[in-house]
């Protein structure tokens, strides 16, 4: 073997060793044909503004989605696990140690919780009375139809409205930029940021439809995973024997 051939062999071995050390999700120029966008939907090569536009369109067009994580609103932290589609949604909400289930079908909103939740709501102004306890026992584990004029209706219906919720959540603040290739639950993503991350970050799928998969909201206002895009689910009003008419405005927190 000539000295030139030996030199080429050593250089090839060195490049191969360097490429083997590259961490998954990053690319090293010169490492063969490695391309972080190879085999993807191509959005990773687009400017951040175009990526945001495409992912918003994809989210709006999807029949259904599941949102799980935390949202901070008006100083209160809500832990959500909601399945949503255009005509309603269902799932669990936890806030300040109180958990309840929400179900919306069309414009009809139902809330289901245990007696402890209703006792807590009814006893906000002081000690829980026997009347509060009796009412809580009646509502325990039952769906309560929330009157449309009730403050609780206005507060909670947004958690069951796919379009309203996504429109508010998928907004990044400040100048948009891309922040490299990442991975969420085994799916390669491109991350876009607002104001270098201070305005929130959004991981967008590089596989198939460019759905948003992970949102970190600006100002520590929560983190949400978005999954089950386009997976339909059954949605129906609860049976009469599962429903209780509270008969007045719901207790306020």
Secondary structure, DSSP 4 states (H G I P E B T S, - for coil): --HHHHHHHHHHHHHHHHHHTPPTT---TTSTT--TTTTS-SGGGS-HHHHHHHHHHHHHH-SEEEEEEEEEETTEEEEEEEEEETTEEEEEEEETTEEEEEEEETTEEEEE--HHHHHHHHTTTSSPPHHHHHHHHHHTT-EEEEPTTSHHHHHHGGGG-HHHHHHHHT---SSEEEEEEEEETTEEEEEEEEGGGTT-EEEEESSSS--EEEEE-GGG--EEEEE-TT------PPPGGGEE---SPPPP-
